């Protein structure tokens, strides 16, 4: 079996908000097709967003509607990446606490799907 593309697909009630968020985060564009949007980066499919009118926002970390999947995005400049995703509508779910050695911070996208901005600690 040859896999041509690997695409993570998110359910969302608001396709435009969800696909625009991920296109901006990844530096891509959105291809629109009725109840399906594909986020393309350098012309290649990266994230799909399918219409789910009854989508229930996940409650992180242990709510009634728990997360089903999440992305880890490794970034070279965490402060810049943080500012960018926040400006695009992300919400911090678990901030990094002073004195902790965590190498990630947890966010939610506009539809509530958790994702992490990660970096490599240079210890």
ABEGO torsion letter per residue (X at the ends): XBBABBBBBBBBABAAAAAAAAAAAAGBBBBBBEABBBBBBGGBBABBBBBBAABBBBBOAABABBBABBBBBBBABAAAAAAAAAAAGBBBABBBBBGBABABBBBBBAAGBBBBBBBBBBX
